Amino acid sequence: MSAARRFLPHSSRSLPAVSSLVLLFVVAHFAHHLVTALPIPLLPFIRDEFGLDYTRAALVVSAFSVPYGIAQLPSGWLADRVGPRLLLLVGTSGVASAGLLVGVSTSYMMLLLFLALMGLLGGGYHPSAPAVISSVTDSAHRGSALGLHMIGGSASFFIAPLAAAALSTAWGWRSSFVALALPAIAFGFVFYAILGRRARDETARPVARVTGADAADIVVNWRPLIVFLILSCLTAAVVMSSVSFIPLYLVDIYGLEEHQAAAAIALFYSMGLWAGVAGGYVSDRLGRVRVVVVLALLSGPVLLLLSLGGGVVATMGILVVLGIALYARAPASEAHIIAQSPPRKRSTILGLYYFGAMESSGVLAPVIGFLIDRFGFSVAYAASGIGLLAVAGVCSVLLLRLGRAD
């Protein structure tokens, strides 16, 4: 029996479209990202304190995202073998504890070290959570349930920059990490206890056989799945690494104050409060691969528009579109990967997916920072848009030729 199966309801015939466990995971997703959402909006404050250029400022983002991506691979493998519960604890309370250490760091190198620790501890959450959610959700509604799960992470990415702007203005950027880490640490242990009680309740009675696609011994069709992973991962990586410079862009090009730029990035993240659910719902009906392809092809030209400038209002409008594209893509991608993976390997393959997206983002951020240092924001954003459009076009053609399944 796979680890996630322990959370199945008693009767497979009564799987609800949205179970109470899914709602609990919405809160857990919020807690997981409370401190991970802080480095980008706080980048102008951190840059000013340590006197960083754009390349070294990008290392603040990469110091977290690169270890975060690396940790997805072993974490997904472990979740399939020892169960998701401990990994979910580390992915909430552990991440927040490392964020607390970031808040008390006194040097640039110490900051990078604790951000790296935060990334390593956070690797277990994302490969574990969708697999558990899929085990308590009917396959026809899986995209919608995963989209609902996105609300938790999106809410933290929306609220954290606003809280950080206020806290940093009053008490400095470190206070944001300390204040938001404490409730997340506490929730992680409560979450761990609830999952333990749920697992005991389910294993104390017979678990109904899973029917349909989950019962089949699915053989992974790697060629179209790898192309799909490349498409989805690079779309997320290019958009996120480009958007990570928006606070600096607004400060240096348009003269916004640091706290205003930190608050402005919340507009991008706020799209996840509804776009994830919408993307999951649409993908359940129109096809998951189709949704991801369309959003990838849209994101490249929008980044090109960002390279043209146009003022603060135009930048905010572009952020809205990029936010919709990023967050609507996520549940469609997760649902497709789960549908193409046998239950006993789902967390492992999800770990590969998150590894690709996060590692690519971590590598691309310093590259974009270097381009900004050498050629300016317009060239860097134009290169990002053209590169993403080229990758999306090639992957879309390959998926058509390989006869991808939805």
KEKE-3310 file (N, C-alpha, C; in steps of 0.2 Angstrom, whole numbers, plus 5000, padded with zeros to 4 digits):
npx = (5004:5003:5011:5003:4990:4985:4978:4966:4948:4935:4926:4928:4919:4913:4920:4923:4921:4929:4937:4938:4951:4958:4955:4962:4975:4976:4977:4989:4998:4998:5005:5017:5023:5024:5036:5044:5040:5045:5059:5059:5050:5057:5069:5074:5076:5086:5096:5100:5105:5116:5123:5122:5125:5116:5118:5123:5112:5103:5108:5103:5090:5093:5100:5090:5081:5089:5094:5081:5075:5084:5082:5069:5070:5076:5066:5054:5056:5058:5045:5037:5041:5043:5032:5022:5020:5030:5039:5030:5029:5042:5043:5034:5035:5049:5054:5050:5057:5070:5068:5066:5080:5085:5080:5088:5100:5116:5125:5129:5134:5130:5116:5114:5117:5107:5096:5098:5097:5084:5079:5083:5076:5063:5060:5052:5038:5030:5032:5025:5012:5002:5001:4995:4983:4978:4974:4963:4953:4942:4946:4941:4939:4951:4960:4953:4953:4967:4969:4962:4970:4981:4977:4980:4995:4996:4989:4998:5009:5003:4999:5011:5020:5013:5012:5026:5030:5024:5030:5044:5046:5043:5051:5062:5069:5072:5062:5051:5053:5055:5042:5033:5037:5035:5021:5019:5028:5022:5009:5014:5017:5004:4997:5005:5000:4987:4987:4992:4982:4972:4978:4979:4965:4961:4968:4964:4952:4946:4952:4945:4946:4955:4948:4946:4957:4967:4969:4975:4990:5000:5010:5023:5024:5037:5043:5034:5030:5042:5044:5033:5036:5047:5042:5032:5040:5050:5042:5037:5049:5056:5046:5045:5059:5061:5051:5055:5064:5056:5053:5065:5066:5055:5059:5071:5069:5057:5056:5049:5046:5055:5046:5034:5037:5038:5025:5019:5022:5014:5002:5005:5006:4993:4985:4985:4975:4963:4966:4972:4962:4953:4961:4963:4950:4946:4955:4951:4941:4944:4956:4972:4985:4983:4979:4991:5000:4994:4995:5009:5013:5008:5015:5028:5027:5021:5031:5040:5033:5035:5048:5047:5044:5034:5028:5022:5009:5007:5016:5010:4999:5004:5010:4998:4994:5004:5004:4992:4994:5005:4999:4987:4993:4999:4990:4985:4996:5001:4990:4990:5003:5001:4991:4997:5006:5010:5003:5012:5023:5021:5025:5038:5040:5033:5042:5053:5047:5046:5059:5064:5058:5061:5075:5079:5074:5082:5094:5092:5090:5102:5108:5099:5100:5114:5113:5105:5114:5124:5117:5105:5087:5078:5084:5086:5073:5068:5076:5072:5058:5059:5066:5058:5047:5052:5055:5043:5036:5043:5042:5028:5025:5032:5025:5013:5017:5021:5009:5003:4995:4979)
npy = (4994:5011:5026:5037:5031:5028:5039:5038:5039:5029:5023:5020:5024:5035:5046:5063:5078:5089:5086:5086:5085:5090:5104:5106:5105:5116:5126:5121:5123:5137:5140:5134:5142:5155:5160:5158:5166:5178:5183:5189:5200:5207:5210:5223:5230:5221:5222:5235:5236:5227:5232:5227:5222:5219:5206:5199:5202:5193:5181:5180:5176:5164:5157:5152:5145:5136:5126:5122:5117:5106:5098:5093:5081:5069:5070:5067:5054:5048:5051:5042:5030:5031:5038:5053:5061:5065:5072:5082:5089:5093:5102:5112:5117:5115:5123:5136:5137:5138:5150:5159:5159:5166:5178:5182:5184:5191:5195:5195:5183:5174:5176:5170:5157:5153:5154:5145:5133:5134:5132:5118:5111:5114:5105:5094:5096:5099:5088:5079:5083:5085:5071:5065:5073:5069:5056:5057:5062:5062:5057:5064:5077:5081:5091:5103:5101:5102:5114:5122:5119:5127:5139:5141:5143:5154:5163:5166:5171:5182:5189:5189:5198:5211:5211:5211:5223:5232:5228:5229:5242:5248:5241:5235:5224:5211:5208:5204:5191:5185:5187:5181:5168:5162:5158:5149:5139:5133:5129:5118:5108:5105:5101:5090:5081:5080:5073:5061:5056:5055:5045:5034:5032:5028:5016:5008:5002:4992:4997:5002:4995:5004:5010:5011:5022:5024:5011:5004:4997:5008:5012:5022:5034:5040:5048:5059:5064:5069:5079:5087:5090:5098:5109:5114:5116:5125:5136:5140:5143:5153:5164:5166:5169:5180:5189:5190:5201:5212:5220:5227:5233:5242:5251:5256:5260:5267:5274:5270:5268:5257:5250:5251:5245:5232:5229:5230:5219:5210:5210:5202:5189:5188:5184:5170:5167:5165:5161:5148:5139:5141:5138:5124:5119:5122:5114:5101:5099:5104:5098:5095:5096:5104:5116:5120:5121:5132:5143:5143:5148:5160:5167:5170:5181:5191:5194:5200:5212:5217:5221:5233:5243:5256:5261:5262:5258:5250:5240:5234:5229:5219:5211:5206:5197:5188:5183:5176:5167:5159:5153:5147:5137:5128:5119:5111:5106:5098:5089:5082:5076:5067:5059:5052:5044:5030:5026:5022:5029:5042:5053:5053:5057:5069:5075:5076:5085:5097:5099:5102:5114:5123:5122:5127:5140:5145:5144:5153:5165:5172:5173:5182:5193:5196:5200:5211:5219:5221:5225:5231:5232:5231:5223:5211:5207:5206:5195:5185:5183:5180:5168:5160:5159:5153:5140:5136:5135:5124:5113:5112:5108:5096:5089:5087:5079:5068:5063:5067:5062:5067)
npz = (5000:4995:5003:5003:5002:5015:5019:5013:5012:5020:5011:4994:4985:4989:4987:4990:4980:4986:5000:5019:5022:5011:5013:5025:5020:5013:5022:5027:5016:5016:5028:5025:5016:5022:5026:5016:5006:5008:5004:4991:4990:5000:4995:4990:5003:5009:4999:5000:5013:5013:5003:4989:4972:4957:4953:4965:4973:4967:4971:4983:4981:4974:4984:4992:4983:4975:4984:4988:4977:4974:4985:4983:4976:4983:4994:4988:4984:4997:5003:4996:5001:5015:5019:5020:5031:5041:5033:5029:5041:5043:5032:5036:5050:5051:5040:5044:5056:5051:5044:5055:5059:5048:5051:5062:5057:5054:5044:5027:5022:5032:5031:5018:5021:5030:5022:5013:5021:5024:5012:5010:5020:5016:5006:5006:5006:4994:4985:4993:4997:4985:4982:4992:4993:4980:4983:4991:4982:4969:4953:4942:4947:4951:4947:4951:4965:4967:4963:4972:4983:4980:4984:4997:4997:4988:4995:5006:4999:4995:5007:5014:5008:5010:5024:5027:5021:5030:5043:5040:5038:5050:5060:5053:5041:5046:5056:5049:5045:5058:5064:5056:5056:5068:5071:5060:5064:5075:5069:5061:5070:5075:5063:5060:5071:5068:5056:5060:5068:5059:5050:5059:5062:5049:5046:5056:5051:5037:5022:5007:4991:4978:4964:4946:4936:4946:4951:4941:4935:4931:4917:4915:4902:4897:4887:4881:4894:4899:4890:4893:4907:4905:4898:4907:4919:4914:4910:4923:4929:4922:4922:4936:4940:4933:4938:4951:4951:4950:4962:4963:4951:4951:4961:4956:4943:4942:4954:4966:4983:4995:5003:4996:4984:4989:4993:4981:4974:4979:4971:4960:4966:4972:4962:4962:4971:4965:4952:4952:4956:4946:4935:4937:4937:4924:4917:4921:4912:4899:4896:4903:4898:4887:4893:4900:4889:4882:4891:4893:4880:4880:4890:4886:4876:4885:4894:4885:4883:4895:4894:4887:4895:4900:4912:4929:4930:4919:4921:4932:4927:4918:4928:4933:4922:4921:4933:4933:4923:4928:4940:4936:4928:4937:4945:4934:4929:4940:4941:4929:4929:4940:4935:4925:4932:4942:4958:4968:4964:4963:4972:4970:4956:4956:4964:4955:4946:4953:4957:4944:4941:4951:4952:4940:4941:4951:4945:4934:4939:4944:4931:4924:4933:4930:4917:4918:4925:4915:4904:4906:4912:4901:4891:4898:4901:4888:4883:4891:4888:4874:4875:4882:4874:4863:4868:4873:4860:4854:4863:4862:4849:4849:4859:4852:4841:4848:4853:4866:4881:4890)
capx = (5000:5007:5010:4997:4984:4983:4973:4960:4942:4933:4923:4930:4913:4910:4926:4920:4925:4933:4937:4940:4958:4960:4955:4968:4981:4976:4980:4996:5001:4999:5010:5023:5025:5024:5043:5048:5037:5048:5065:5059:5048:5062:5076:5077:5079:5092:5101:5102:5109:5123:5126:5123:5124:5110:5120:5123:5105:5100:5110:5098:5084:5095:5102:5085:5078:5093:5093:5074:5074:5088:5079:5063:5071:5076:5060:5049:5058:5056:5038:5034:5043:5042:5026:5022:5019:5036:5041:5026:5031:5049:5041:5031:5039:5057:5056:5049:5062:5076:5066:5068:5087:5086:5078:5093:5107:5120:5130:5127:5135:5125:5109:5114:5118:5101:5091:5100:5095:5077:5077:5084:5070:5056:5059:5047:5031:5027:5031:5020:5005:4998:5000:4990:4977:4975:4972:4956:4949:4940:4951:4938:4939:4958:4963:4950:4956:4974:4969:4960:4976:4985:4975:4984:5001:4995:4987:5004:5013:4999:4999:5017:5023:5010:5015:5033:5031:5023:5035:5050:5046:5043:5056:5067:5067:5072:5056:5046:5055:5054:5035:5029:5040:5032:5014:5020:5031:5016:5005:5017:5016:4997:4996:5008:4996:4980:4988:4993:4976:4969:4981:4977:4958:4960:4971:4960:4947:4948:4952:4942:4950:4954:4946:4948:4964:4972:4970:4979:4997:5001:5016:5025:5026:5042:5045:5029:5030:5048:5043:5028:5039:5052:5038:5029:5045:5053:5037:5037:5056:5057:5042:5047:5065:5060:5047:5059:5067:5051:5053:5071:5064:5050:5063:5077:5067:5051:5057:5045:5050:5056:5040:5029:5038:5037:5018:5016:5023:5008:4997:5006:5004:4986:4981:4984:4969:4958:4968:4974:4956:4950:4965:4962:4943:4946:4959:4947:4936:4947:4962:4977:4991:4981:4980:4998:5003:4992:4998:5016:5014:5006:5019:5033:5025:5019:5037:5042:5029:5038:5054:5045:5042:5027:5026:5020:5002:5008:5020:5005:4994:5008:5011:4992:4993:5009:5002:4986:4997:5009:4995:4983:4997:5001:4986:4984:5003:5001:4985:4992:5008:4998:4987:5002:5011:5008:5002:5018:5029:5019:5029:5045:5039:5032:5049:5057:5044:5047:5066:5066:5055:5065:5082:5079:5073:5088:5100:5091:5090:5108:5109:5095:5104:5120:5110:5103:5120:5127:5113:5099:5081:5074:5087:5085:5066:5067:5079:5068:5052:5060:5068:5052:5042:5055:5055:5036:5034:5046:5039:5021:5026:5034:5019:5008:5020:5021:5002:5002:4988:4977)
capy = (5000:5017:5029:5041:5028:5028:5044:5037:5038:5022:5020:5023:5026:5041:5051:5069:5083:5092:5083:5091:5085:5095:5110:5106:5106:5123:5130:5119:5127:5144:5140:5132:5148:5161:5163:5157:5171:5184:5185:5193:5207:5211:5211:5230:5231:5217:5225:5242:5235:5224:5235:5222:5223:5214:5198:5197:5202:5187:5176:5180:5172:5157:5153:5148:5141:5131:5120:5120:5112:5100:5094:5089:5074:5064:5071:5064:5047:5047:5051:5036:5025:5031:5041:5060:5064:5068:5077:5088:5092:5097:5107:5118:5119:5116:5129:5142:5138:5141:5157:5162:5160:5171:5184:5185:5184:5198:5196:5193:5175:5171:5176:5165:5150:5151:5154:5138:5128:5135:5128:5111:5109:5114:5101:5088:5098:5099:5081:5075:5086:5083:5064:5064:5076:5065:5050:5058:5066:5058:5059:5069:5083:5082:5098:5108:5100:5104:5122:5124:5119:5133:5146:5142:5146:5160:5168:5168:5175:5189:5192:5190:5205:5216:5211:5213:5230:5236:5227:5231:5250:5249:5237:5232:5218:5205:5207:5200:5184:5182:5188:5176:5161:5159:5154:5143:5133:5130:5125:5112:5102:5103:5098:5083:5077:5079:5068:5055:5054:5053:5039:5029:5031:5024:5010:5004:4998:4990:5002:5000:4995:5010:5008:5016:5023:5022:5004:5001:4997:5013:5012:5029:5035:5045:5053:5064:5066:5073:5085:5091:5093:5103:5115:5117:5119:5131:5142:5143:5146:5160:5169:5167:5172:5187:5193:5191:5207:5217:5225:5232:5237:5247:5255:5259:5263:5271:5278:5268:5267:5250:5246:5251:5239:5225:5228:5230:5212:5206:5210:5196:5183:5188:5180:5163:5166:5162:5158:5141:5135:5142:5133:5117:5118:5122:5108:5095:5099:5105:5095:5098:5098:5110:5122:5122:5124:5139:5147:5144:5152:5167:5170:5173:5188:5196:5196:5205:5218:5220:5224:5239:5248:5259:5264:5258:5255:5245:5235:5231:5225:5214:5206:5202:5192:5183:5179:5171:5161:5155:5150:5143:5132:5124:5113:5107:5102:5092:5084:5078:5071:5062:5054:5048:5041:5025:5029:5021:5033:5049:5059:5053:5060:5076:5078:5078:5091:5103:5100:5105:5121:5127:5123:5131:5146:5146:5145:5158:5172:5176:5175:5188:5198:5198:5203:5218:5223:5222:5228:5234:5228:5229:5218:5205:5204:5203:5189:5180:5182:5177:5162:5156:5158:5147:5133:5134:5133:5118:5108:5111:5104:5089:5085:5085:5073:5062:5061:5067:5061:5071)
capz = (5000:4995:5009:5003:5003:5022:5020:5009:5015:5021:5005:4988:4981:4992:4987:4989:4976:4991:5007:5024:5022:5007:5016:5030:5016:5011:5028:5028:5011:5018:5033:5022:5012:5025:5026:5009:5002:5010:5001:4985:4992:5005:4992:4991:5010:5010:4994:5003:5020:5012:4997:4984:4965:4955:4953:4971:4975:4964:4975:4989:4979:4973:4990:4994:4978:4973:4989:4989:4971:4975:4991:4980:4973:4989:4998:4984:4985:5004:5004:4993:5005:5023:5021:5019:5037:5044:5028:5029:5047:5042:5027:5039:5056:5049:5036:5048:5061:5047:5043:5061:5059:5043:5054:5066:5053:5055:5039:5020:5021:5037:5027:5012:5024:5033:5017:5010:5026:5023:5006:5011:5025:5013:5000:5007:5006:4988:4983:4997:4997:4980:4981:4998:4990:4975:4986:4994:4978:4963:4947:4938:4951:4954:4945:4955:4972:4968:4962:4979:4987:4978:4987:5003:4995:4985:5001:5010:4995:4995:5013:5017:5006:5013:5031:5027:5020:5036:5048:5039:5038:5057:5064:5049:5037:5050:5060:5045:5046:5065:5066:5052:5057:5075:5070:5056:5068:5079:5065:5059:5075:5075:5057:5061:5075:5065:5051:5063:5070:5053:5048:5064:5061:5043:5046:5060:5048:5031:5017:5001:4985:4974:4957:4940:4934:4952:4952:4936:4935:4926:4915:4913:4895:4899:4882:4882:4901:4900:4886:4897:4912:4903:4896:4913:4923:4912:4911:4930:4931:4918:4925:4943:4940:4930:4943:4957:4950:4949:4967:4962:4945:4953:4965:4952:4937:4943:4960:4971:4990:4996:5006:4991:4979:4992:4993:4974:4971:4981:4966:4956:4970:4973:4956:4964:4976:4961:4946:4953:4956:4939:4930:4939:4935:4916:4915:4922:4907:4892:4895:4907:4893:4883:4897:4901:4882:4880:4896:4891:4874:4882:4895:4883:4874:4890:4896:4880:4885:4901:4892:4884:4900:4900:4918:4935:4929:4914:4925:4937:4922:4916:4933:4934:4917:4922:4939:4931:4919:4933:4945:4932:4926:4942:4946:4928:4928:4945:4939:4923:4932:4944:4931:4921:4937:4947:4965:4972:4962:4962:4975:4967:4950:4958:4966:4949:4943:4957:4956:4938:4941:4956:4950:4934:4943:4955:4940:4929:4943:4943:4924:4923:4937:4926:4911:4920:4927:4909:4898:4909:4913:4895:4887:4902:4901:4881:4882:4895:4884:4868:4876:4884:4868:4859:4872:4873:4854:4852:4867:4860:4843:4851:4862:4847:4838:4853:4855:4873:4884:4895)
cpx = (5004:5006:5004:4990:4981:4978:4967:4953:4940:4930:4925:4925:4910:4915:4922:4925:4931:4932:4939:4948:4961:4960:4960:4974:4981:4979:4988:5001:5003:5005:5017:5027:5026:5031:5046:5045:5041:5054:5064:5056:5053:5068:5078:5080:5086:5098:5104:5107:5116:5126:5128:5122:5118:5112:5120:5116:5102:5102:5106:5093:5087:5098:5097:5082:5082:5093:5086:5073:5078:5084:5072:5064:5072:5070:5055:5050:5056:5049:5035:5036:5042:5035:5027:5022:5025:5039:5037:5027:5037:5047:5037:5035:5046:5058:5055:5054:5069:5074:5067:5075:5089:5085:5083:5100:5110:5125:5127:5128:5131:5118:5109:5114:5111:5096:5092:5097:5087:5075:5077:5078:5064:5055:5054:5040:5028:5027:5026:5013:5000:4996:4994:4983:4973:4972:4965:4952:4948:4944:4948:4938:4946:4961:4960:4952:4963:4974:4967:4966:4981:4983:4979:4991:5001:4993:4993:5008:5009:5000:5006:5021:5020:5012:5022:5034:5030:5028:5041:5051:5046:5049:5062:5065:5067:5066:5051:5047:5053:5046:5031:5031:5036:5026:5015:5023:5026:5011:5007:5016:5008:4995:4999:5003:4990:4981:4989:4987:4972:4971:4979:4969:4957:4962:4968:4954:4949:4947:4950:4947:4949:4953:4948:4955:4969:4973:4974:4986:5000:5008:5018:5027:5031:5043:5040:5029:5036:5047:5038:5032:5044:5048:5035:5035:5049:5049:5038:5044:5057:5052:5044:5054:5065:5056:5051:5063:5063:5052:5059:5069:5060:5054:5068:5075:5062:5051:5052:5049:5050:5049:5034:5030:5037:5029:5015:5017:5017:5002:4998:5004:4996:4982:4980:4978:4963:4960:4970:4967:4953:4954:4964:4955:4943:4950:4956:4943:4939:4953:4968:4983:4989:4981:4987:5002:5001:4995:5006:5017:5012:5011:5025:5032:5024:5026:5041:5039:5032:5044:5053:5044:5035:5024:5024:5014:5003:5011:5015:5001:4998:5009:5004:4992:4998:5007:4996:4989:5001:5004:4990:4986:4998:4997:4985:4991:5003:4996:4987:4998:5006:4994:4991:5007:5007:5008:5009:5024:5027:5023:5036:5045:5037:5038:5053:5054:5046:5055:5067:5064:5060:5072:5083:5078:5079:5094:5099:5091:5096:5110:5105:5098:5110:5118:5108:5109:5123:5123:5107:5092:5078:5077:5086:5078:5065:5070:5075:5061:5053:5062:5063:5048:5045:5054:5048:5034:5037:5043:5031:5021:5028:5029:5014:5011:5020:5014:5001:4995:4986:4974)
cpy = (5006:5021:5034:5038:5027:5033:5043:5036:5031:5019:5024:5026:5033:5047:5058:5073:5086:5089:5088:5090:5089:5102:5111:5108:5113:5127:5128:5123:5134:5144:5138:5138:5154:5164:5163:5162:5178:5187:5190:5200:5211:5212:5218:5232:5228:5220:5231:5241:5232:5227:5231:5225:5218:5207:5196:5197:5196:5181:5175:5175:5165:5154:5149:5143:5135:5125:5117:5115:5106:5095:5090:5082:5069:5064:5067:5056:5044:5046:5045:5030:5025:5035:5049:5064:5068:5073:5083:5092:5097:5103:5112:5120:5120:5122:5135:5143:5141:5149:5162:5164:5166:5178:5187:5185:5191:5199:5193:5185:5171:5170:5171:5158:5148:5150:5147:5132:5128:5131:5120:5108:5109:5109:5096:5090:5097:5092:5077:5077:5084:5076:5062:5067:5072:5058:5051:5062:5062:5061:5064:5076:5085:5089:5103:5107:5103:5112:5125:5124:5125:5139:5147:5145:5153:5166:5170:5172:5182:5193:5194:5197:5211:5217:5213:5220:5234:5235:5229:5239:5252:5247:5234:5226:5211:5203:5203:5193:5181:5182:5182:5169:5158:5155:5148:5137:5130:5126:5119:5106:5100:5099:5090:5079:5076:5073:5061:5052:5051:5046:5033:5027:5026:5017:5005:5000:4997:4996:4999:5000:5001:5007:5013:5016:5022:5015:5001:5002:5001:5012:5019:5029:5041:5050:5059:5068:5071:5080:5090:5094:5099:5110:5118:5120:5125:5137:5145:5146:5153:5165:5171:5171:5179:5192:5194:5198:5213:5222:5230:5236:5243:5253:5259:5262:5268:5275:5276:5267:5259:5246:5246:5246:5233:5224:5227:5222:5207:5205:5204:5190:5183:5184:5173:5162:5164:5159:5150:5137:5136:5137:5126:5115:5117:5116:5102:5094:5100:5101:5098:5100:5104:5116:5124:5124:5131:5144:5149:5149:5159:5171:5173:5180:5193:5198:5201:5211:5221:5224:5231:5245:5250:5262:5259:5254:5249:5239:5231:5226:5219:5209:5202:5196:5187:5179:5174:5165:5156:5150:5145:5136:5126:5118:5108:5103:5096:5087:5079:5073:5066:5057:5050:5044:5036:5028:5028:5025:5040:5054:5059:5058:5068:5079:5080:5084:5097:5104:5104:5112:5125:5127:5127:5138:5149:5148:5152:5165:5175:5177:5181:5194:5200:5202:5210:5222:5225:5227:5231:5230:5226:5223:5211:5202:5202:5196:5183:5178:5178:5169:5157:5154:5153:5141:5131:5131:5126:5112:5107:5107:5096:5085:5083:5079:5067:5059:5061:5065:5066:5068)
cpz = (5000:5002:5009:5004:5010:5023:5016:5014:5015:5014:4998:4983:4983:4992:4986:4984:4980:4998:5012:5024:5017:5010:5021:5026:5014:5016:5028:5022:5013:5023:5030:5019:5015:5025:5020:5004:5003:5006:4995:4987:4996:5001:4992:4998:5011:5005:4997:5009:5018:5006:4991:4977:4963:4955:4960:4975:4973:4968:4981:4987:4978:4979:4993:4989:4975:4977:4989:4983:4972:4980:4988:4978:4979:4993:4994:4985:4992:5005:5001:4997:5012:5024:5021:5026:5040:5039:5028:5036:5046:5037:5030:5045:5054:5045:5040:5053:5057:5045:5049:5061:5054:5047:5059:5063:5054:5049:5032:5020:5026:5034:5022:5015:5027:5028:5013:5014:5025:5017:5007:5015:5021:5008:5000:5006:5000:4985:4987:4997:4992:4980:4987:4995:4985:4977:4989:4989:4971:4957:4943:4941:4953:4953:4950:4962:4972:4967:4969:4984:4986:4982:4993:5002:4992:4991:5005:5006:4994:5001:5016:5015:5009:5021:5031:5026:5026:5042:5047:5039:5046:5061:5060:5046:5041:5054:5056:5046:5053:5066:5062:5053:5063:5074:5065:5059:5072:5075:5063:5063:5075:5069:5058:5065:5072:5060:5054:5066:5065:5050:5053:5063:5054:5043:5051:5057:5041:5026:5010:4995:4981:4967:4952:4939:4940:4953:4947:4937:4930:4924:4912:4906:4896:4893:4882:4889:4902:4896:4890:4903:4910:4901:4903:4918:4921:4912:4918:4931:4928:4921:4932:4944:4938:4935:4949:4957:4950:4955:4965:4955:4946:4957:4960:4946:4938:4950:4966:4978:4990:4998:5000:4986:4982:4992:4986:4972:4974:4976:4962:4960:4971:4968:4958:4969:4972:4955:4946:4952:4949:4934:4931:4936:4927:4914:4916:4916:4900:4891:4899:4902:4889:4887:4898:4895:4881:4885:4895:4885:4875:4886:4892:4880:4879:4893:4892:4881:4891:4899:4889:4889:4900:4906:4923:4933:4924:4917:4929:4932:4920:4921:4934:4929:4919:4929:4937:4927:4923:4937:4942:4930:4931:4943:4940:4927:4933:4943:4934:4925:4936:4940:4927:4926:4941:4954:4969:4970:4961:4965:4972:4960:4951:4960:4960:4946:4947:4957:4950:4938:4946:4955:4945:4936:4947:4950:4936:4933:4942:4936:4922:4927:4933:4920:4913:4922:4921:4904:4900:4909:4906:4891:4891:4901:4893:4880:4886:4891:4878:4870:4878:4879:4864:4862:4872:4866:4852:4856:4864:4854:4845:4855:4857:4843:4842:4855:4862:4875:4889:4901)
residu = (MET:SER:ALA:ALA:ARG:ARG:PHE:LEU:PRO:HIS:SER:SER:ARG:SER:LEU:PRO:ALA:VAL:SER:SER:LEU:VAL:LEU:LEU:PHE:VAL:VAL:ALA:HIS:PHE:ALA:HIS:HIS:LEU:VAL:THR:ALA:LEU:PRO:ILE:PRO:LEU:LEU:PRO:PHE:ILE:ARG:ASP:GLU:PHE:GLY:LEU:ASP:TYR:THR:ARG:ALA:ALA:LEU:VAL:VAL:SER:ALA:PHE:SER:VAL:PRO:TYR:GLY:ILE:ALA:GLN:LEU:PRO:SER:GLY:TRP:LEU:ALA:ASP:ARG:VAL:GLY:PRO:ARG:LEU:LEU:LEU:LEU:VAL:GLY:THR:SER:GLY:VAL:ALA:SER:ALA:GLY:LEU:LEU:VAL:GLY:VAL:SER:THR:SER:TYR:MET:MET:LEU:LEU:LEU:PHE:LEU:ALA:LEU:MET:GLY:LEU:LEU:GLY:GLY:GLY:TYR:HIS:PRO:SER:ALA:PRO:ALA:VAL:ILE:SER:SER:VAL:THR:ASP:SER:ALA:HIS:ARG:GLY:SER:ALA:LEU:GLY:LEU:HIS:MET:ILE:GLY:GLY:SER:ALA:SER:PHE:PHE:ILE:ALA:PRO:LEU:ALA:ALA:ALA:ALA:LEU:SER:THR:ALA:TRP:GLY:TRP:ARG:SER:SER:PHE:VAL:ALA:LEU:ALA:LEU:PRO:ALA:ILE:ALA:PHE:GLY:PHE:VAL:PHE:TYR:ALA:ILE:LEU:GLY:ARG:ARG:ALA:ARG:ASP:GLU:THR:ALA:ARG:PRO:VAL:ALA:ARG:VAL:THR:GLY:ALA:ASP:ALA:ALA:ASP:ILE:VAL:VAL:ASN:TRP:ARG:PRO:LEU:ILE:VAL:PHE:LEU:ILE:LEU:SER:CYS:LEU:THR:ALA:ALA:VAL:VAL:MET:SER:SER:VAL:SER:PHE:ILE:PRO:LEU:TYR:LEU:VAL:ASP:ILE:TYR:GLY:LEU:GLU:GLU:HIS:GLN:ALA:ALA:ALA:ALA:ILE:ALA:LEU:PHE:TYR:SER:MET:GLY:LEU:TRP:ALA:GLY:VAL:ALA:GLY:GLY:TYR:VAL:SER:ASP:ARG:LEU:GLY:ARG:VAL:ARG:VAL:VAL:VAL:VAL:LEU:ALA:LEU:LEU:SER:GLY:PRO:VAL:LEU:LEU:LEU:LEU:SER:LEU:GLY:GLY:GLY:VAL:VAL:ALA:THR:MET:GLY:ILE:LEU:VAL:VAL:LEU:GLY:ILE:ALA:LEU:TYR:ALA:ARG:ALA:PRO:ALA:SER:GLU:ALA:HIS:ILE:ILE:ALA:GLN:SER:PRO:PRO:ARG:LYS:ARG:SER:THR:ILE:LEU:GLY:LEU:TYR:TYR:PHE:GLY:ALA:MET:GLU:SER:SER:GLY:VAL:LEU:ALA:PRO:VAL:ILE:GLY:PHE:LEU:ILE:ASP:ARG:PHE:GLY:PHE:SER:VAL:ALA:TYR:ALA:ALA:SER:GLY:ILE:GLY:LEU:LEU:ALA:VAL:ALA:GLY:VAL:CYS:SER:VAL:LEU:LEU:LEU:ARG:LEU:GLY:ARG:ALA:ASP)
# end
